[in-house]
Every structure is written in C-alpha cells, then in structure tokens.
Amino acid sequence: MSPMPAPMPAPLSVPLSVREPLPVVLAGARGHGRSHLLNIHRLERLGLVRLAGVCELRPLDAAELDGLGEPAQSDDFEALLAATGARIAVLSTPIQTHTDMTLAAARHGADILLEKPPAPSYAEFRRMADGVAAAGRACQIGFQSLGSHAVPAVRALIADGAIGEVRGVGAAGAWVRDEAYFRRAPWAGRRRLDGLDVVDGALTNPLAHAVATALALAGTTRAEDVTGIETELFHAHAIESDDTSAVRVSTTAGLPVTVAATLCAERTGEPYVVVHGTRGRVTFWYREDRILLQRAGHGPEEIVYGRTDLLENLLAHVTDGTGLLVPPDATGAFMRVVEAVRTAPDPLPMDAAHWRTEPGEGAGGVERRVVTGVEALVDASAERLRLYSELGAPWTAPAPASVVVR
C-alpha cells in the first residue's frame, strides 16, 4: 500500500501564455462578493487581470475600491459587459439571477466564475449549462472546497484501498446564524420570491460546500450518478426555507451519502466530511484543507494540503487550456439535491419547546435561535449515515416524505 499522498505543488502564479491582464467585470461586490473583489485585487497585483467594471445597484465608493483604480460602474450588466469588453465575468448575485446573468455573459464572449449554488432548479441549471456550452464559453462553479488538493488526495487513498471498501460518506455542518442573516437581502431565507424559485437554505447555500464535497469524495458528481434522494427540512427561525436539514443521496455505486446541517448551533464548528471504510476512515475538514487518515494497523496521520484558487484556475483554462476544476456538469449531482429540496414539502417549523433564543453575534440586540442538542445530532448523522428522524430527533415527528429522483 502506498503512503499518504504528499501535498500537490502550488500552481504557477502567472500562466506563461498570459501577455496582457484580462479585463474582468464583477457583478455583486458587496457581502460575499467582497471576497471576490479582494481576490481580483490579488490577481491584479500578479498581473493576471484588471478590474474593468463593477455591476452593483449602488456604485462602490473610493474606500471600497481602495487600490483598484476607477473601474466602470453600472447597474446594467449587459451594458457594462459591452462597454468594457470583459473577458471574464465573476457573478456573486442572488441565486435566482444566476442563469440569466451567466447566459448574458456568455453571449458577450466572457468566460464565467459563477457563485454556488449555480441555479435554483435543475431546469434552470440545465438551461444555463447548455447555453454556456452552445456559446463556446467556459463556466466555473464557485465551490472553493473542490479546488482543495485534499480532494484528489482522498480519492487516491480510496482507490489505493487505504481504508478498505467504502461503506458510505457522511458530512456535518453546525453553524451559527442570527436573525440579521435572514434579513440581509430580500431573497435570504426564502424558497420563492416574486414567483421565482430561490431555494435558499442550509443545504443549498451556506453549507452547500458540505453537500458538494461529500458527493465529490463519493465519486458522485454527475446528475446521472444519483438514483434517489431523501430530505428532512426544518426551521427554527421564522423563515420560509430550512435552517436545520438533512439529506441522504443514493448513488449508482451503491454508496449512501448523507449531509446534516444546521444554522442553529450553540457555537460554530468546522464542517467536515467523513469517508467510512471497512478498515478505516478519512475525515476532511474542507475549509481548512486538512485530512485525518485513521486505518487499521497504523497510527493516525494528519496532513494539510494546498488549494488552487478557482478564478486563477479559470484564467489558466482560458489562456493555457488547463482543465477546469468545477465545470457545470461536475455539479450535476449537487443540483439534483437542490431540485429535491425545491420540490420537497415546505420545511416544517419546529415547536418552540425545541429551541431557545440567544444573543446574536453582532451589535444591535439581534437574536438567534439555538436548537437543543443539534450539534450532537449533526455529528451522529455523519457517523451513522442516518437522517434526523432515524436518530430520534424530537422535532422530526411526523417525518417528512422522501423524494425519489428515479
């Protein structure tokens, strides 16, 4: 048996074929979009890109653009694309806008980095993916965890038989979000808005990386790899979508993949994915790029890997033909989960006996809701590959119906 794979070397900072910085337009530069703004600034300093335009309802001020010059600004995305001749579009906009904005960028000849989730429904996802392909453009889906070098390392361990035969994959995410989080935008905490699907929720948005990463480690990335999905969706907060939920995906390989998530934890923990084998396990803390290998006859081995930035990977793809790390079809299985959540019965409200209020994390007297014992249930789900109802969670009766894909 070969030893644990060593960390992969970091990619070259500047692809050799880059001669001029590529013009980039960023749509959505506040909130999470600010992380993209800072990353574009980093890549500008490397000479890879220049920020040509920013699409926001309210223009960024000089402080927000510190160090980024004076890019064109407009709330008209297509006009901005045309005026700037953007080669790259980075989209960090509301979920329900993703498909139309991605297709607009493709029509204008831009390649796209699209924030997750890629679309609010499987039909919209297919319209987006097929349209981008027809336009001959590239689209990278923003699952940063799939840029981790730990992902291929874990796959190599599995293929090498380091943990024996894989029995299943479980993921757990326990985070804290207060009432302000669900009021940060009109679409937050919503399943639908103005007649359009949004499908915000613990599994499909904040902890979507847990779902996508678990599916990737199980070798279940394409839509056709999924044979069935069971969902359990609940909310403690006064919202429309789920803040405490679980899903179990059945796969063509015969492996169960479960994900338990909550935004109502006592305290925020690092989300993780566990690959269970007959002779050991691999635990992957995907935000830290850290894995722990535990196997029969060996001491525990821990290693931290590097990560390839997804926008940098997209630039390398555009300039040098480097393979995309997260093209749309590599998120088809994830989108099957989004579709199962979208078509499931509306999340059930938890009785107030099962949660309590605590002060929020920010100023202003904002509260949050904490579900009693939910962290232990999330961990138990990842350990036992079970849903909340099967673990005896008191707020699951009656258990929600399953959703069968095919």
One Martini backbone bead per residue (centre of mass of N, CA, C, O) as a GRO file, in nm:
protein
  406
    1MET     BB    1   0.096   0.035   0.023
    2SER     BB    2   0.077   0.355  -0.011
    3PRO     BB    3   0.137   0.644   0.094
    4MET     BB    4   0.051   0.935   0.175
    5PRO     BB    5  -0.013   1.191  -0.001
    6ALA     BB    6   0.131   1.460  -0.104
    7PRO     BB    7   0.140   1.770  -0.154
    8MET     BB    8   0.065   1.978  -0.391
    9PRO     BB    9   0.175   2.195  -0.593
   10ALA     BB   10   0.168   2.502  -0.672
   11PRO     BB   11   0.078   2.707  -0.894
   12LEU     BB   12   0.147   2.920  -1.110
   13SER     BB   13   0.106   3.255  -1.088
   14VAL     BB   14   0.188   3.283  -1.409
   15PRO     BB   15   0.090   3.216  -1.693
   16LEU     BB   16   0.281   3.206  -1.976
   17SER     BB   17   0.048   3.317  -2.189
   18VAL     BB   18   0.035   3.578  -2.042
   19ARG     BB   19   0.034   3.928  -2.153
   20GLU     BB   20  -0.246   4.039  -2.064
   21PRO     BB   21  -0.470   4.158  -1.876
   22LEU     BB   22  -0.778   4.058  -1.790
   23PRO     BB   23  -1.093   4.161  -1.820
   24VAL     BB   24  -1.310   4.235  -1.539
   25VAL     BB   25  -1.638   4.153  -1.418
   26LEU     BB   26  -1.828   4.246  -1.129
   27ALA     BB   27  -2.115   4.087  -0.982
   28GLY     BB   28  -2.122   4.159  -0.678
   29ALA     BB   29  -1.935   4.345  -0.418
   30ARG     BB   30  -2.096   4.259  -0.177
   31GLY     BB   31  -2.048   4.084   0.077
   32HIS     BB   32  -1.936   3.809  -0.063
   33GLY     BB   33  -1.820   3.978  -0.306
   34ARG     BB   34  -1.568   4.091  -0.159
   35SER     BB   35  -1.388   3.842  -0.196
   36HIS     BB   36  -1.364   3.887  -0.502
   37LEU     BB   37  -1.240   4.166  -0.495
   38LEU     BB   38  -0.981   4.081  -0.344
   39ASN     BB   39  -0.891   3.866  -0.551
   40ILE     BB   40  -0.864   4.055  -0.790
   41HIS     BB   41  -0.648   4.226  -0.657
   42ARG     BB   42  -0.439   4.002  -0.637
   43LEU     BB   43  -0.432   3.943  -0.951
   44GLU     BB   44  -0.339   4.223  -1.031
   45ARG     BB   45  -0.058   4.207  -0.887
   46LEU     BB   46   0.014   3.956  -1.092
   47GLY     BB   47  -0.098   4.040  -1.392
   48LEU     BB   48  -0.383   3.887  -1.482
   49VAL     BB   49  -0.574   4.134  -1.411
   50ARG     BB   50  -0.854   4.367  -1.457
   51LEU     BB   51  -1.074   4.596  -1.333
   52ALA     BB   52  -1.336   4.706  -1.545
   53GLY     BB   53  -1.603   4.620  -1.367
   54VAL     BB   54  -1.909   4.715  -1.179
   55CYS     BB   55  -2.205   4.549  -1.058
   56GLU     BB   56  -2.438   4.774  -0.903
   57LEU     BB   57  -2.689   4.946  -0.758
   58ARG     BB   58  -2.449   5.072  -0.585
   59PRO     BB   59  -2.184   5.232  -0.597
   60LEU     BB   60  -1.870   5.228  -0.535
   61ASP     BB   61  -1.644   5.356  -0.335
   62ALA     BB   62  -1.326   5.450  -0.272
   63ALA     BB   63  -1.286   5.257  -0.030
   64GLU     BB   64  -1.386   4.994  -0.179
   65LEU     BB   65  -1.153   5.062  -0.420
   66ASP     BB   66  -0.892   5.022  -0.291
   67GLY     BB   67  -0.648   4.984  -0.546
   68LEU     BB   68  -0.868   4.963  -0.818
   69GLY     BB   69  -0.936   5.230  -0.911
   70GLU     BB   70  -1.168   5.320  -1.203
   71PRO     BB   71  -1.411   5.151  -1.269
   72ALA     BB   72  -1.670   5.067  -1.419
   73GLN     BB   73  -2.020   5.162  -1.347
   74SER     BB   74  -2.323   4.951  -1.315
   75ASP     BB   75  -2.667   4.816  -1.331
   76ASP     BB   76  -2.587   4.721  -1.631
   77PHE     BB   77  -2.454   4.439  -1.733
   78GLU     BB   78  -2.452   4.440  -2.047
   79ALA     BB   79  -2.334   4.723  -2.082
   80LEU     BB   80  -2.071   4.659  -1.931
   81LEU     BB   81  -1.968   4.438  -2.113
   82ALA     BB   82  -1.959   4.607  -2.372
   83ALA     BB   83  -1.777   4.848  -2.268
   84THR     BB   84  -1.525   4.650  -2.157
   85GLY     BB   85  -1.466   4.369  -2.287
   86ALA     BB   86  -1.506   4.124  -2.120
   87ARG     BB   87  -1.352   3.803  -2.040
   88ILE     BB   88  -1.456   3.818  -1.737
   89ALA     BB   89  -1.711   3.682  -1.513
   90VAL     BB   90  -1.823   3.766  -1.185
   91LEU     BB   91  -2.078   3.594  -0.988
   92SER     BB   92  -2.250   3.760  -0.691
   93THR     BB   93  -2.568   3.682  -0.689
   94PRO     BB   94  -2.866   3.607  -0.680
   95ILE     BB   95  -2.983   3.300  -0.746
   96GLN     BB   96  -3.220   3.386  -0.955
   97THR     BB   97  -2.987   3.528  -1.159
   98HIS     BB   98  -2.774   3.326  -1.275
   99THR     BB   99  -2.865   3.232  -1.554
  100ASP     BB  100  -2.905   3.501  -1.707
  101MET     BB  101  -2.618   3.618  -1.648
  102THR     BB  102  -2.453   3.393  -1.771
  103LEU     BB  103  -2.573   3.414  -2.059
  104ALA     BB  104  -2.492   3.706  -2.105
  105ALA     BB  105  -2.189   3.666  -2.084
  106ALA     BB  106  -2.166   3.458  -2.315
  107ARG     BB  107  -2.274   3.644  -2.541
  108HIS     BB  108  -2.017   3.851  -2.477
  109GLY     BB  109  -1.754   3.648  -2.447
  110ALA     BB  110  -1.753   3.536  -2.157
  111ASP     BB  111  -1.613   3.404  -1.886
  112ILE     BB  112  -1.713   3.210  -1.583
  113LEU     BB  113  -1.774   3.291  -1.238
  114LEU     BB  114  -1.997   3.100  -1.032
  115GLU     BB  115  -2.181   3.100  -0.782
  116LYS     BB  116  -2.311   2.939  -0.530
  117PRO     BB  117  -2.560   2.820  -0.650
  118PRO     BB  118  -2.608   2.790  -0.989
  119ALA     BB  119  -2.920   2.717  -0.921
  120PRO     BB  120  -3.275   2.679  -0.829
  121SER     BB  121  -3.279   2.454  -1.062
  122TYR     BB  122  -3.246   2.208  -1.289
  123ALA     BB  123  -3.354   2.357  -1.536
  124GLU     BB  124  -3.175   2.610  -1.503
  125PHE     BB  125  -2.909   2.462  -1.512
  126ARG     BB  126  -2.938   2.349  -1.798
  127ARG     BB  127  -2.974   2.617  -1.941
  128MET     BB  128  -2.700   2.723  -1.860
  129ALA     BB  129  -2.505   2.496  -1.951
  130ASP     BB  130  -2.602   2.476  -2.247
  131GLY     BB  131  -2.558   2.776  -2.322
  132VAL     BB  132  -2.255   2.791  -2.269
  133ALA     BB  133  -2.172   2.566  -2.464
  134ALA     BB  134  -2.298   2.695  -2.723
  135ALA     BB  135  -2.105   2.959  -2.686
  136GLY     BB  136  -1.807   2.857  -2.603
  137ARG     BB  137  -1.788   2.870  -2.293
  138ALA     BB  138  -1.675   2.913  -1.965
  139CYS     BB  139  -1.760   2.745  -1.641
  140GLN     BB  140  -1.726   2.822  -1.297
  141ILE     BB  141  -1.793   2.678  -0.993
  142GLY     BB  142  -1.790   2.814  -0.648
  143PHE     BB  143  -1.635   2.549  -0.517
  144GLN     BB  144  -1.366   2.580  -0.329
  145SER     BB  145  -1.323   2.289  -0.210
  146LEU     BB  146  -1.259   2.168  -0.510
  147GLY     BB  147  -0.958   2.309  -0.497
  148SER     BB  148  -0.855   2.104  -0.319
  149HIS     BB  149  -0.585   1.878  -0.279
  150ALA     BB  150  -0.744   1.673  -0.098
  151VAL     BB  151  -0.938   1.542  -0.295
  152PRO     BB  152  -0.739   1.367  -0.468
  153ALA     BB  153  -0.607   1.235  -0.220
  154VAL     BB  154  -0.854   1.082  -0.119
  155ARG     BB  155  -0.911   0.929  -0.379
  156ALA     BB  156  -0.640   0.777  -0.372
  157LEU     BB  157  -0.687   0.627  -0.108
  158ILE     BB  158  -0.934   0.475  -0.200
  159ALA     BB  159  -0.810   0.336  -0.455
  160ASP     BB  160  -0.576   0.197  -0.263
  161GLY     BB  161  -0.726   0.082   0.007
  162ALA     BB  162  -0.671   0.228   0.290
  163ILE     BB  163  -0.999   0.171   0.398
  164GLY     BB  164  -1.111  -0.006   0.206
  165GLU     BB  165  -1.432  -0.044   0.177
  166VAL     BB  166  -1.675   0.164   0.095
  167ARG     BB  167  -1.982   0.257   0.282
  168GLY     BB  168  -1.966   0.581   0.311
  169VAL     BB  169  -2.088   0.931   0.332
  170GLY     BB  170  -2.037   1.198   0.571
  171ALA     BB  171  -2.187   1.515   0.675
  172ALA     BB  172  -2.104   1.818   0.876
  173GLY     BB  173  -2.297   2.122   0.984
  174ALA     BB  174  -2.235   2.380   1.244
  175TRP     BB  175  -2.399   2.685   1.268
  176VAL     BB  176  -2.421   3.045   1.307
  177ARG     BB  177  -2.733   3.233   1.283
  178ASP     BB  178  -2.900   3.522   1.268
  179GLU     BB  179  -3.153   3.732   1.196
  180ALA     BB  180  -2.981   3.915   1.005
  181TYR     BB  181  -2.919   3.700   0.792
  182PHE     BB  182  -3.238   3.685   0.703
  183ARG     BB  183  -3.222   4.025   0.636
  184ARG     BB  184  -2.992   4.097   0.413
  185ALA     BB  185  -3.214   3.995   0.199
  186PRO     BB  186  -3.499   3.928   0.023
  187TRP     BB  187  -3.398   3.610  -0.036
  188ALA     BB  188  -3.351   3.539   0.242
  189GLY     BB  189  -3.509   3.251   0.352
  190ARG     BB  190  -3.610   3.160   0.064
  191ARG     BB  191  -3.794   2.978  -0.188
  192ARG     BB  192  -3.954   3.235  -0.285
  193LEU     BB  193  -3.971   3.519  -0.532
  194ASP     BB  194  -4.183   3.663  -0.730
  195GLY     BB  195  -4.230   3.356  -0.857
  196LEU     BB  196  -3.939   3.260  -0.783
  197ASP     BB  197  -3.689   3.062  -0.745
  198VAL     BB  198  -3.440   3.012  -0.474
  199VAL     BB  199  -3.350   2.800  -0.248
  200ASP     BB  200  -3.284   2.866   0.023
  201GLY     BB  201  -3.045   2.709   0.252
  202ALA     BB  202  -2.840   2.509   0.423
  203LEU     BB  203  -2.779   2.302   0.178
  204THR     BB  204  -2.783   2.523  -0.079
  205ASN     BB  205  -2.575   2.738   0.062
  206PRO     BB  206  -2.390   2.768   0.324
  207LEU     BB  207  -2.366   2.418   0.313
  208ALA     BB  208  -2.300   2.326   0.014
  209HIS     BB  209  -2.009   2.218   0.042
  210ALA     BB  210  -2.081   1.960   0.192
  211VAL     BB  211  -2.234   1.832  -0.040
  212ALA     BB  212  -2.026   1.852  -0.274
  213THR     BB  213  -1.792   1.706  -0.123
  214ALA     BB  214  -1.927   1.439  -0.060
  215LEU     BB  215  -1.988   1.367  -0.355
  216ALA     BB  216  -1.696   1.374  -0.457
  217LEU     BB  217  -1.581   1.147  -0.262
  218ALA     BB  218  -1.804   0.939  -0.386
  219GLY     BB  219  -1.816   0.982  -0.707
  220THR     BB  220  -2.076   1.202  -0.712
  221THR     BB  221  -2.131   1.449  -0.969
  222ARG     BB  222  -2.339   1.351  -1.154
  223ALA     BB  223  -2.665   1.326  -1.218
  224GLU     BB  224  -2.650   1.008  -1.304
  225ASP     BB  225  -2.537   0.914  -1.007
  226VAL     BB  226  -2.834   0.949  -0.917
  227THR     BB  227  -3.119   0.760  -0.761
  228GLY     BB  228  -3.171   0.911  -0.474
  229ILE     BB  229  -3.375   1.121  -0.238
  230GLU     BB  230  -3.362   1.238   0.101
  231THR     BB  231  -3.560   1.461   0.306
  232GLU     BB  232  -3.502   1.701   0.589
  233LEU     BB  233  -3.704   1.991   0.674
  234PHE     BB  234  -3.623   2.276   0.886
  235HIS     BB  235  -3.736   2.542   1.126
  236ALA     BB  236  -3.674   2.791   1.378
  237HIS     BB  237  -3.693   3.017   1.222
  238ALA     BB  238  -3.879   3.287   1.067
  239ILE     BB  239  -3.896   3.108   0.783
  240GLU     BB  240  -3.918   2.941   0.470
  241SER     BB  241  -3.674   2.790   0.501
  242ASP     BB  242  -3.398   2.606   0.591
  243ASP     BB  243  -3.185   2.552   0.907
  244THR     BB  244  -3.257   2.231   0.946
  245SER     BB  245  -3.094   1.958   0.777
  246ALA     BB  246  -3.138   1.657   0.565
  247VAL     BB  247  -2.953   1.417   0.353
  248ARG     BB  248  -2.999   1.133   0.121
  249VAL     BB  249  -2.791   0.971  -0.113
  250SER     BB  250  -2.830   0.773  -0.389
  251THR     BB  251  -2.618   0.552  -0.581
  252THR     BB  252  -2.476   0.372  -0.837
  253ALA     BB  253  -2.252   0.255  -0.624
  254GLY     BB  254  -2.417   0.210  -0.337
  255LEU     BB  255  -2.373   0.483  -0.184
  256PRO     BB  256  -2.415   0.662   0.092
  257VAL     BB  257  -2.512   1.017   0.126
  258THR     BB  258  -2.470   1.239   0.398
  259VAL     BB  259  -2.636   1.547   0.526
  260ALA     BB  260  -2.589   1.764   0.808
  261ALA     BB  261  -2.760   2.074   0.897
  262THR     BB  262  -2.696   2.395   1.071
  263LEU     BB  263  -2.794   2.743   1.200
  264CYS     BB  264  -2.852   2.637   1.533
  265ALA     BB  265  -2.606   2.659   1.705
  266GLU     BB  266  -2.420   2.723   1.974
  267ARG     BB  267  -2.162   2.683   1.785
  268THR     BB  268  -1.918   2.715   1.562
  269GLY     BB  269  -1.809   2.474   1.332
  270GLU     BB  270  -1.627   2.257   1.151
  271PRO     BB  271  -1.677   2.132   0.866
  272TYR     BB  272  -1.735   1.784   0.747
  273VAL     BB  273  -1.594   1.477   0.601
  274VAL     BB  274  -1.677   1.120   0.592
  275VAL     BB  275  -1.499   0.827   0.509
  276HIS     BB  276  -1.621   0.500   0.511
  277GLY     BB  277  -1.457   0.201   0.602
  278THR     BB  278  -1.367  -0.130   0.674
  279ARG     BB  279  -1.046  -0.009   0.770
  280GLY     BB  280  -1.155   0.298   0.791
  281ARG     BB  281  -1.082   0.662   0.771
  282VAL     BB  282  -1.177   0.990   0.636
  283THR     BB  283  -1.118   1.325   0.737
  284PHE     BB  284  -1.263   1.642   0.609
  285TRP     BB  285  -1.164   1.977   0.645
  286TYR     BB  286  -1.247   2.189   0.392
  287ARG     BB  287  -1.161   2.481   0.497
  288GLU     BB  288  -0.855   2.359   0.583
  289ASP     BB  289  -0.732   2.124   0.412
  290ARG     BB  290  -0.790   1.873   0.615
  291ILE     BB  291  -0.667   1.548   0.712
  292LEU     BB  292  -0.773   1.220   0.853
  293LEU     BB  293  -0.605   0.912   0.893
  294GLN     BB  294  -0.776   0.601   0.972
  295ARG     BB  295  -0.618   0.275   1.031
  296ALA     BB  296  -0.546  -0.032   1.030
  297GLY     BB  297  -0.219  -0.065   1.173
  298HIS     BB  298  -0.221   0.253   1.227
  299GLY     BB  299  -0.156   0.561   1.275
  300PRO     BB  300  -0.243   0.866   1.275
  301GLU     BB  301  -0.294   1.091   0.988
  302GLU     BB  302  -0.191   1.429   0.920
  303ILE     BB  303  -0.293   1.677   0.665
  304VAL     BB  304  -0.205   1.972   0.477
  305TYR     BB  305  -0.324   2.140   0.204
  306GLY     BB  306  -0.369   2.286  -0.076
  307ARG     BB  307  -0.491   2.548  -0.312
  308THR     BB  308  -0.695   2.631  -0.586
  309ASP     BB  309  -0.793   2.894  -0.742
  310LEU     BB  310  -1.073   2.937  -0.939
  311LEU     BB  311  -0.994   3.188  -1.102
  312GLU     BB  312  -0.710   3.096  -1.177
  313ASN     BB  313  -0.808   2.843  -1.325
  314LEU     BB  314  -0.973   2.991  -1.539
  315LEU     BB  315  -0.738   3.148  -1.660
  316ALA     BB  316  -0.577   2.895  -1.742
  317HIS     BB  317  -0.792   2.787  -1.931
  318VAL     BB  318  -0.806   3.033  -2.126
  319THR     BB  319  -0.480   3.045  -2.187
  320ASP     BB  320  -0.386   2.704  -2.158
  321GLY     BB  321  -0.612   2.465  -2.114
  322THR     BB  322  -0.681   2.410  -1.845
  323GLY     BB  323  -0.858   2.235  -1.640
  324LEU     BB  324  -1.146   2.239  -1.492
  325LEU     BB  325  -1.257   2.188  -1.166
  326VAL     BB  326  -1.581   2.328  -1.191
  327PRO     BB  327  -1.788   2.232  -1.387
  328PRO     BB  328  -2.115   2.197  -1.424
  329ASP     BB  329  -2.125   1.873  -1.446
  330ALA     BB  330  -1.979   1.852  -1.152
  331THR     BB  331  -2.285   1.961  -1.026
  332GLY     BB  332  -2.531   1.772  -1.085
  333ALA     BB  333  -2.578   1.629  -0.813
  334PHE     BB  334  -2.625   1.879  -0.650
  335MET     BB  335  -2.876   1.969  -0.822
  336ARG     BB  336  -3.049   1.732  -0.731
  337VAL     BB  337  -3.068   1.835  -0.443
  338VAL     BB  338  -3.198   2.103  -0.500
  339GLU     BB  339  -3.450   1.978  -0.634
  340ALA     BB  340  -3.543   1.820  -0.386
  341VAL     BB  341  -3.583   2.070  -0.210
  342ARG     BB  342  -3.777   2.226  -0.395
  343THR     BB  343  -4.000   1.969  -0.411
  344ALA     BB  344  -4.043   1.964  -0.134
  345PRO     BB  345  -4.182   2.009   0.130
  346ASP     BB  346  -4.217   2.237   0.334
  347PRO     BB  347  -4.071   2.334   0.591
  348LEU     BB  348  -4.074   2.261   0.926
  349PRO     BB  349  -4.171   2.379   1.215
  350MET     BB  350  -4.053   2.426   1.523
  351ASP     BB  351  -4.105   2.385   1.827
  352ALA     BB  352  -4.033   2.593   2.094
  353ALA     BB  353  -3.930   2.352   2.281
  354HIS     BB  354  -3.652   2.311   2.080
  355TRP     BB  355  -3.588   2.622   2.137
  356ARG     BB  356  -3.373   2.912   2.177
  357THR     BB  357  -3.266   3.223   2.278
  358GLU     BB  358  -2.992   3.432   2.167
  359PRO     BB  359  -2.748   3.621   2.121
  360GLY     BB  360  -2.603   3.766   1.883
  361GLU     BB  361  -2.299   3.847   1.711
  362GLY     BB  362  -2.397   4.128   1.699
  363ALA     BB  363  -2.519   4.425   1.703
  364GLY     BB  364  -2.850   4.540   1.819
  365GLY     BB  365  -3.012   4.288   1.956
  366VAL     BB  366  -2.979   4.035   1.802
  367GLU     BB  367  -3.109   3.723   1.742
  368ARG     BB  368  -3.102   3.369   1.813
  369ARG     BB  369  -3.139   3.018   1.737
  370VAL     BB  370  -3.135   2.723   1.949
  371VAL     BB  371  -3.094   2.386   1.910
  372THR     BB  372  -3.133   2.124   2.096
  373GLY     BB  373  -2.868   1.907   2.036
  374VAL     BB  374  -2.770   1.942   1.727
  375GLU     BB  375  -2.469   1.872   1.717
  376ALA     BB  376  -2.496   1.570   1.789
  377LEU     BB  377  -2.676   1.501   1.542
  378VAL     BB  378  -2.484   1.581   1.318
  379ASP     BB  379  -2.258   1.384   1.398
  380ALA     BB  380  -2.430   1.123   1.392
  381SER     BB  381  -2.495   1.131   1.094
  382ALA     BB  382  -2.200   1.105   0.989
  383GLU     BB  383  -2.145   0.834   1.145
  384ARG     BB  384  -2.437   0.667   1.060
  385LEU     BB  385  -2.602   0.757   0.807
  386ARG     BB  386  -2.839   0.948   0.924
  387LEU     BB  387  -3.131   1.078   0.999
  388TYR     BB  388  -3.300   1.252   1.226
  389SER     BB  389  -3.537   1.051   1.265
  390GLU     BB  390  -3.334   0.800   1.311
  391LEU     BB  391  -3.214   0.962   1.582
  392GLY     BB  392  -3.465   1.095   1.750
  393ALA     BB  393  -3.562   1.365   1.684
  394PRO     BB  394  -3.819   1.548   1.833
  395TRP     BB  395  -3.881   1.743   1.559
  396THR     BB  396  -3.971   1.497   1.332
  397ALA     BB  397  -4.269   1.486   1.404
  398PRO     BB  398  -4.344   1.410   1.128
  399ALA     BB  399  -4.189   1.264   0.885
  400PRO     BB  400  -4.074   1.341   0.603
  401ALA     BB  401  -4.078   1.300   0.284
  402SER     BB  402  -3.958   1.149   0.023
  403VAL     BB  403  -3.730   1.179  -0.257
  404VAL     BB  404  -3.748   1.058  -0.587
  405VAL     BB  405  -3.571   1.055  -0.876
  406ARG     BB  406  -3.572   0.717  -1.006
   0.00000   0.00000   0.00000
